[in-house]
Amino acid sequence: MIEDRIILGIDPGTTVLGYGLIHIKGKKIELINFGIIQLSKLPTQNDKLKKIFDRLDQIIAEYKPDEMAIEAPFFGKNVQSMLKLGRAQGVSIAVSLKYNIPYEEYSPRRIKQAITGNGASSKEQVAAMLQTMLNFKELPKFLDATDGLAVAVCHHFSKGIGENNKSKASSWSSFVKQNPDRKK
């Protein structure tokens, strides 16, 4: 059976949100589109969240992705920033749920590792590798766009197994093997 699916990748943000769409056809990865949702000029958090919802709703309606992948928030020192980022991620996930599109989360380190082989790569290194891999001419002004694209490519390379939706059976069996004394 030939694999044929479209993956939407999201790099959530409340100033700039990056997205990328790829088409997997057999063993080939084709770039569909990538870009940003500019949020910096919107006056309130509610306005930003509504813009994220509305724009992703349009993107999903237009491109009809089969799956969505999103960068999981990383733990930082600024709690307010983390809350805002989590809301942006939640709104993005809500749009995928509206369309019954399965989603998966990936850590920033895992995304960089999947693209460049180094989990500590810079945004520029990730963008350059994607440029070579997907054969696009110019790098975007905002590398959040290539970050969104990287999430989609990572999802494909990871065969859809991300941070939160790993098989429960394998997790449980691993637990039982590691804790044989806890069985009743």
C-alpha positions in Angstrom: 0.0 0.0 0.0 1.4 3.4 -1.0 1.4 6.0 1.8 -0.4 9.2 0.8 -1.0 11.8 3.5 -0.7 15.5 4.3 0.9 16.6 7.6 0.5 20.0 9.2 3.3 21.0 11.6 2.8 23.8 14.1 5.4 25.8 16.0 3.1 27.6 18.5 3.7 31.1 19.6 1.9 34.2 20.7 4.0 36.7 18.8 4.6 34.6 15.7 3.2 31.1 15.0 4.9 29.0 12.4 3.3 26.3 10.3 4.3 23.9 7.6 2.5 21.4 5.3 4.1 18.4 3.7 2.7 15.7 1.4 4.0 12.2 1.9 3.6 10.2 -1.2 5.2 6.8 -1.0 8.7 7.5 0.2 8.8 11.0 -1.1 8.3 14.2 1.0 7.0 17.2 -0.9 6.7 20.7 0.4 3.1 22.0 0.1 3.4 25.4 2.0 4.8 27.0 5.0 4.5 30.4 6.7 3.6 32.3 9.8 0.7 33.8 11.6 1.8 37.2 12.7 0.3 38.1 16.1 2.6 40.8 17.5 0.4 43.8 16.5 -2.8 42.4 18.1 -3.6 44.2 21.3 -4.9 41.4 23.6 -4.2 37.7 24.3 -7.9 37.0 23.3 -7.3 38.7 19.9 -4.2 36.6 19.4 -5.9 33.3 20.3 -8.9 34.1 18.0 -6.5 34.9 15.1 -4.7 31.6 15.7 -8.0 29.7 15.7 -9.4 31.5 12.6 -6.2 31.2 10.5 -5.5 27.6 11.3 -9.2 26.8 10.6 -8.7 28.4 7.1 -5.4 26.4 6.6 -7.0 23.1 7.5 -10.1 23.8 5.4 -7.9 24.6 2.4 -5.2 21.9 2.6 -7.2 19.1 4.4 -4.3 17.6 6.4 -4.6 14.0 7.6 -2.5 14.6 10.7 -1.1 17.4 12.8 2.1 17.7 14.8 2.8 20.4 17.2 5.9 21.4 19.2 5.4 20.7 22.9 6.1 23.6 25.2 9.5 23.5 26.8 10.0 24.4 30.5 11.3 27.9 30.9 11.8 30.3 33.8 9.0 32.7 32.9 5.7 31.2 34.0 3.6 33.8 32.2 5.3 33.1 28.9 4.7 29.4 29.4 1.0 30.0 30.1 0.6 32.1 27.0 2.5 29.5 24.9 0.3 26.7 26.3 -2.8 28.6 25.4 -1.6 29.0 21.8 -0.8 25.3 21.7 -4.2 24.5 23.1 -6.1 26.6 20.6 -4.1 25.0 17.8 -5.0 21.5 19.1 -8.6 22.6 19.4 -8.8 23.4 15.7 -7.4 19.9 14.8 -10.0 18.4 17.1 -12.8 20.4 15.3 -11.8 18.5 12.1 -11.1 15.2 13.8 -7.5 15.3 12.8 -5.2 13.3 15.1 -2.3 15.3 16.5 0.9 14.5 18.2 3.5 16.5 20.2 7.2 16.6 19.9 9.8 18.2 22.1 12.0 21.0 20.6 15.1 18.8 21.1 13.5 15.8 19.4 12.5 17.9 16.4 16.0 19.3 15.9 17.5 15.8 16.3 15.1 14.4 13.6 16.1 17.1 11.1 19.8 17.8 11.7 20.9 14.8 13.8 21.7 17.2 16.7 19.2 18.1 19.4 21.0 21.4 20.1 20.9 22.7 16.5 20.1 26.4 15.9 17.0 27.6 14.0 19.4 28.5 11.1 20.8 25.0 11.0 17.3 23.4 11.0 16.2 25.8 8.3 19.2 25.1 6.1 18.7 21.3 6.4 15.0 21.7 5.5 16.0 23.9 2.5 18.2 21.1 1.2 15.8 18.3 2.0 12.7 20.0 0.6 14.4 22.0 -2.2 13.0 25.5 -1.6 15.0 28.5 -2.8 14.7 31.2 -0.2 14.6 31.0 3.6 11.7 32.9 5.1 12.1 36.2 7.0 10.8 34.4 10.1 12.4 31.1 10.9 9.2 30.2 12.8 7.9 29.1 9.4 10.7 26.5 9.0 10.3 25.5 12.6 6.6 24.6 11.8 7.8 22.7 8.8 10.4 20.9 10.9 7.6 19.7 13.2 5.8 18.1 10.3 9.0 16.4 9.0 9.8 15.2 12.5 6.3 13.7 12.7 6.9 11.8 9.5 10.3 10.5 10.5 8.9 9.5 13.9 6.2 7.5 12.1 3.6 9.5 14.1 4.8 8.4 17.5 5.4 11.5 19.7 5.7 12.5 23.3 2.1 11.9 24.5 0.6 9.2 22.3 3.1 6.4 22.6 1.4 3.1 22.8 -0.1 2.5 26.2 0.6 -1.2 25.9 4.3 -0.7 25.4 4.4 1.8 28.2 2.6 -0.6 30.6 4.7 -3.6 29.6 7.8 -1.6 30.1 6.6 -0.6 33.6 5.8 -4.2 34.5 9.3 -5.4 33.3 11.0 -2.7 35.3 8.9 -3.3 38.4 8.3 -7.1 38.7 7.8 -6.9 42.5 4.8 -4.6 42.1 2.6 -7.2 40.3 -0.2 -8.7 42.4 
